[in-house]
Every structure is written in C-alpha cells, then in structure tokens.
Amino acid sequence: MTRLTPQVRATVDVHFRERDLEDALAHDARVGLTAKEKWLPPVWFYDDRGSRLFDEITRLDEYYPTRAERLLLETHAPEISVTSGADTLVELGAGTCDKSRILLDALRTTGSLERYVPVDVSEGTLRAAAAALADDYPEVAVHAVVADFRRHLDLLPDDGRRMIAFLGGTIGNLDLAERRQFLSGLRGTMHAGDTFLLGTDLVKDRDRLVAAYDDPAGVTAEFNRNVLRVLNRELGATFDPEAFDHVALWDEDAGWIEMRLRSRTEQVVEVRGLGMKVCFAAGEELRTEISAKFTRAGIEAELAESGFAVHAMWEQPGGDFLLTLAHPNR
C-alpha cells in the first residue's frame, strides 16, 4: 500500500504495521522465554527509550563501532559512490537515516543520485526521516519502506541501479544460518549493476570487545535491561529489571559478543498478555543479543557462498571496522 505525505515529496510504502510488530513481539517472547536456554532477539531493545540509550552508548569512549564506521564512510564515500555507479541508495535498517546522508552527499556530488529508499520497521521514525530528507534533498525521490529486512526483501523497489547498504554491523546480530538466509535472499532480489555495501565489526582484542558492551557508567546495562521494560509495557509482564544483572562476554568459538541478563534470585515472572509464567533460577541467564565479529577472509567467504563477489574493501586503520562493496556473481 502506498501513501503520499502531503507536505513533502516522499512516498511511504507500508508492509509492516503496528499489529505485525505486536504479533512478532508476542511470538518471540513465547518462543524465547520457554526455550531451554532463554533468549530474546535484540530488536526489542529499541523502543523510544532504548533508542535514546543506544544513542548515548554510541557516544561512549568504549563504544568504537559507530565512530569507526562513520569515519570510514566520510573518508571513502566518494570512492564508494563512483565505484558503485548507483543512482539509487537503498538502506536496510535505516532508522533516522543519519549516516546515510554521507552516502547521499557523495552520490549527489557525482551527479548520479536519483532515489533514496530507507527501510525500517518503525513507521513513525521513518516518516519523520523521510520528510526531513525530502526537504534537504529536493532533487531526490525519497521512497521510504516500512518493512522487516528479514521478511520483505522481495517487496523493495528494484528499479534503477541500486546500492543496497546494510550498515552499523547489524548483520552481526544474525547467527551464521540467519546470515546465510539473509544474504542468499538479498542476492536473489538483485540485478546486474546492483551493488551491496556491508558494514562489519572486526575481531580484535577480547578486553576491548567486552568493554564496548559493558561500559563502567552502566549505560549498556540499562539498555540491556530495557528489553524487560518493553515486555512489561507491551505484554503485561511483571519483570523487575533491577533483579537482573547485565552480562557481556566474548564467545571465542562462536566469534561473537553475547549480552545476557542474569537473574539475581530464584523468581517467577508473569507474562499476562501471553497467559504464561516464566521461572528463573538464581543465576539463570536470558540471552538478549549476539554481535558477531568478522575477519576480511570470513566476510569474503560468506558473501561468496551466497553468490556475491567482493569488489572492494575499506578497513579502519588498526582493524576496528570494515566496509565491503560487493556485487552479484554473474
């Protein structure tokens, strides 16, 4: 369904509605909280409060990924723009579209930019960002899409010569099987001339990795516990967030950081909206996020397995972060 926002030159397609979001949360809570090893996906951190907390996290000295990726984009966006030859930028998980402006400016400078397609599940955030972008880039057709990149890749606009950007290291929130499914699905929607720009965090010293997810000010801990507040509000749960400790650890074998919430005591939590009770033993943990870290060779291998060829890579000095531009194998 396409809706036109009257005050701006922006189109918004809605494939993911509030009811879909409610159903997805209920499904994830029911499945994750009844699993033998309890888990929740990190998408549920990001209500308004969670988004504000994450913005605060990105400004912490310990949290390097956002700064590192932004510096890479600022340094290499002109080269990325020319190399891609794109006239359309599609951004998955665009949020407020802040970093995308770096790419938009570079594409506009080359004279190729015609269309911007931001994709996100948050309709309110996306509409506001689309309106602002339409004002700031009046010569660009802004075509926002409210959608889940895990489910709706085949519904995205596919005209033009597209560069599809997936930034922020977000692909690290998917395990290996999920990454294969996502990359293969994305490859299946791409045409000759399209490119894929991927931002990934790199493997580095364990202490530095853990510190990025366990800051001494406790901002990340509060961000982690926020998922419990979301469940309380949306599903009538009775979690006491302060009854859980924040845990961040590096899993060497899996190649990812895990964030967990550890129950301080034996407790029973009601989730009234689902008609269920969840029992926690003292010390039992609820996994709330994985954040996989990569190597250059590993990224190239995963992309190749899903039908991509790497065109270029740009790495932050010191090995903090990597941008990869790939294209579909012919």
C-alpha positions in Angstrom: 0.0 0.0 0.0 1.5 3.4 -1.0 0.7 6.6 0.9 1.8 10.1 0.0 2.8 12.5 2.7 1.1 15.8 1.6 3.7 18.3 2.8 6.8 16.6 1.3 8.0 14.9 -1.8 8.2 11.5 -0.2 6.4 8.2 -0.8 6.0 5.7 2.0 5.2 2.0 1.4 3.9 0.2 4.5 4.4 -3.6 4.6 4.9 -3.9 8.4 2.2 -2.4 10.6 1.8 -1.9 14.3 -0.2 -5.2 14.6 2.6 -7.0 12.9 5.1 -5.6 15.4 2.8 -6.7 18.3 2.5 -10.2 16.9 6.2 -10.5 16.3 7.0 -9.5 19.9 4.4 -12.0 21.3 5.9 -14.8 19.1 9.5 -14.0 20.1 8.6 -13.8 23.8 6.7 -17.0 23.8 9.4 -18.9 21.9 12.4 -17.4 23.6 11.2 -17.4 27.2 10.1 -21.0 27.0 13.3 -22.2 25.4 15.7 -24.4 27.4 18.2 -21.6 27.3 16.1 -18.4 27.4 16.7 -15.7 24.7 15.2 -12.7 23.1 16.2 -11.0 19.9 17.9 -7.5 20.2 15.2 -5.8 18.0 13.1 -5.4 21.1 15.7 -3.1 22.8 14.6 -0.3 20.5 11.5 1.5 21.8 11.9 5.3 22.2 13.8 4.9 25.5 16.0 2.2 24.2 16.8 4.2 21.1 17.9 7.1 23.3 20.0 4.9 25.4 21.7 3.4 22.3 22.4 6.9 21.0 24.1 7.6 24.4 26.1 4.3 24.0 27.4 5.4 20.6 29.0 8.5 22.3 30.8 6.5 24.9 34.6 6.3 24.7 34.4 2.5 24.9 32.0 2.0 22.1 34.1 2.4 19.0 32.0 0.8 16.1 29.8 3.8 15.3 32.7 6.3 15.2 34.9 3.9 13.2 32.2 3.2 10.6 31.3 6.9 10.3 35.0 7.8 9.7 35.3 5.1 7.1 32.2 6.5 5.3 33.4 10.1 5.5 36.8 9.0 4.1 35.7 6.7 1.4 32.1 7.7 0.4 33.3 9.5 -2.8 35.2 6.4 -3.9 32.2 4.1 -2.9 29.9 6.4 -4.9 32.0 6.3 -8.1 32.7 2.6 -7.8 29.1 1.6 -7.3 27.8 3.7 -10.1 24.5 3.8 -8.3 21.6 6.2 -8.9 19.5 4.7 -6.1 20.6 4.2 -2.5 18.6 1.5 -0.5 19.4 1.4 3.2 18.3 -1.5 5.3 17.6 -0.7 9.0 17.9 3.0 8.2 16.5 4.4 11.4 17.0 8.1 11.5 19.0 8.0 8.2 21.9 9.9 9.9 24.8 8.0 8.3 23.1 7.6 5.0 23.5 11.4 4.5 27.2 10.8 4.0 26.5 8.5 1.1 23.7 10.7 -0.3 26.0 13.7 -0.4 28.7 11.7 -2.2 26.2 10.3 -4.7 24.8 13.8 -5.3 28.3 15.2 -5.9 28.9 12.6 -8.6 25.6 13.6 -10.2 24.1 10.1 -10.2 21.7 10.3 -7.3 18.0 10.0 -8.3 16.4 8.0 -5.5 16.7 7.1 -1.8 14.9 4.1 -0.3 15.2 3.9 3.5 13.9 0.7 5.0 12.9 0.3 8.7 10.3 -1.4 10.9 9.5 1.9 12.8 6.9 3.8 10.8 7.0 6.9 12.9 10.8 7.2 12.8 10.9 6.5 9.1 8.2 9.0 8.2 9.9 11.8 10.1 13.3 10.9 8.5 11.7 10.8 5.0 10.1 14.2 5.5 13.4 15.7 6.6 15.3 14.1 3.7 12.8 15.3 1.1 13.3 18.8 2.4 17.1 18.6 2.4 17.4 16.7 -1.0 14.6 18.3 -3.1 16.0 16.8 -6.3 15.9 13.2 -4.9 12.9 11.0 -4.9 12.6 9.7 -1.3 10.7 6.3 -1.3 10.6 5.0 2.3 9.5 1.5 3.0 8.2 0.3 6.4 9.4 -3.3 6.3 11.4 -6.0 8.1 14.5 -6.8 6.1 14.3 -10.4 7.2 10.9 -10.8 5.6 10.3 -8.2 2.9 13.4 -8.0 0.7 11.3 -9.0 -2.3 8.9 -6.1 -1.8 11.6 -3.4 -2.0 11.6 -1.1 -5.1 14.0 -2.7 -7.6 14.2 -0.1 -10.3 17.4 1.9 -11.1 21.0 1.0 -10.5 20.9 0.3 -6.7 23.5 0.3 -4.0 21.9 -1.6 -1.1 23.6 -0.6 2.2 23.5 -2.6 5.4 25.5 -0.6 7.9 26.2 -0.4 11.7 27.4 -4.0 12.0 23.8 -5.1 12.2 24.4 -8.2 10.3 26.4 -9.4 13.4 23.1 -9.7 15.2 22.3 -12.7 13.0 23.9 -16.1 13.6 25.6 -18.0 10.7 22.4 -19.8 9.5 20.5 -16.5 9.6 23.2 -14.6 7.8 23.2 -17.3 5.0 19.5 -17.0 4.7 19.6 -13.2 4.6 22.5 -12.9 2.1 21.0 -15.6 -0.2 17.6 -13.9 -0.1 19.2 -10.5 -0.8 21.2 -11.9 -3.7 18.0 -13.3 -5.2 16.5 -9.8 -5.4 19.5 -8.1 -7.0 20.0 -7.4 -10.7 23.1 -6.8 -12.8 24.5 -3.4 -11.9 23.3 -3.5 -8.3 25.9 -3.4 -5.5 25.8 -4.3 -1.8 27.6 -2.2 0.8 28.1 -4.0 4.1 29.5 -2.6 7.4 31.0 -5.2 9.8 32.9 -5.0 13.1 36.2 -6.9 13.1 37.6 -9.4 15.6 40.1 -7.7 17.9 41.4 -7.9 21.5 38.9 -9.6 23.8 39.1 -6.9 26.5 38.4 -4.1 24.0 35.4 -6.0 22.6 33.9 -6.7 26.0 34.4 -3.1 27.2 32.4 -1.8 24.2 29.4 -3.8 25.6 30.0 -3.3 29.3 30.8 0.4 30.0 31.7 1.4 33.6 28.9 4.1 33.5 26.3 1.4 33.2 24.6 2.8 30.1 24.8 -0.5 28.2 23.5 -2.3 31.3 20.4 0.0 31.4 20.0 -0.5 27.6 20.1 -4.3 28.1 17.5 -4.2 30.9 15.2 -2.0 28.8 14.0 -5.1 27.0 12.3 -6.2 30.2 10.6 -2.9 30.5 9.3 -3.3 26.9 7.9 -6.7 27.8 6.3 -5.2 30.9 4.6 -2.5 28.9 3.6 -4.4 25.8 2.8 -7.8 27.2 1.8 -7.1 30.8 4.9 -8.9 32.2 6.0 -8.4 35.8 9.8 -8.3 35.3 11.7 -6.3 37.9 14.6 -5.1 35.8 16.8 -4.4 38.8 16.5 -8.1 39.7 18.8 -8.9 36.7 22.5 -8.2 36.3 23.9 -7.2 32.9 26.5 -9.6 31.5 28.7 -9.2 28.4 31.1 -12.0 27.3 33.2 -12.9 24.3 32.5 -16.4 22.9 35.7 -17.3 21.1 34.3 -20.4 19.4 31.2 -18.6 18.0 33.1 -15.4 17.2 30.6 -13.1 18.8 29.9 -11.0 21.9 26.9 -12.1 23.9 24.8 -9.8 26.1 22.8 -11.5 28.8 20.6 -10.7 31.8 21.4 -12.9 34.8 18.7 -13.4 37.5 19.9 -12.4 40.9 17.4 -14.7 42.7 15.0 -17.5 42.1 11.9 -15.8 40.7 8.7 -16.3 38.8 7.6 -13.7 36.2 4.1 -13.5 34.8 3.6 -12.5 31.2 -0.1 -11.8 31.4 -0.6 -10.9 27.7 0.5 -14.4 26.8 -1.1 -16.2 29.8 2.1 -17.7 30.9 4.6 -17.7 33.8 8.4 -17.8 33.4 10.6 -19.4 36.1 14.2 -18.2 36.6 16.7 -20.0 38.9 19.1 -17.9 40.7 22.0 -17.2 38.3 20.0 -18.3 35.3 20.6 -16.1 32.2 18.5 -14.7 29.4 20.4 -14.0 26.2 19.4 -10.7 24.7 21.9 -10.1 21.9 24.7 -11.7 19.8 27.1 -9.4 18.0 29.3 -11.4 15.6 32.7 -10.1 14.8 34.4 -10.8 11.5 37.6 -11.1 9.5 38.2 -9.9 6.0 38.6 -13.5 4.8 35.5 -14.6 6.7 33.3 -11.9 5.1 34.6 -12.7 1.6 33.8 -16.4 2.1 30.3 -15.8 3.4 29.5 -13.4 0.6 30.9 -15.8 -2.0 28.8 -18.7 -0.6 25.7 -16.6 -1.1 26.5 -15.6 -4.7 28.4 -12.3 -4.2 31.9 -11.2 -5.4 33.8 -8.6 -3.4 34.6 -5.6 -5.5 36.5 -3.5 -2.8 37.1 -3.4 1.0 38.0 -0.4 3.2 39.3 -1.1 6.6 39.7 1.3 9.5 43.4 1.7 10.5 44.0 -0.5 13.5 41.4 -3.1 12.3 38.4 -1.7 14.1 35.8 -1.8 11.3 35.3 -2.9 7.6 33.2 -1.7 4.7 32.8 -4.1 1.9 31.3 -3.4 -1.6 30.2 -6.5 -3.4 28.1 -7.3 -6.5 26.1 -10.4 -7.6 28.1 -13.0 -9.3 27.2 -13.2 -13.0 
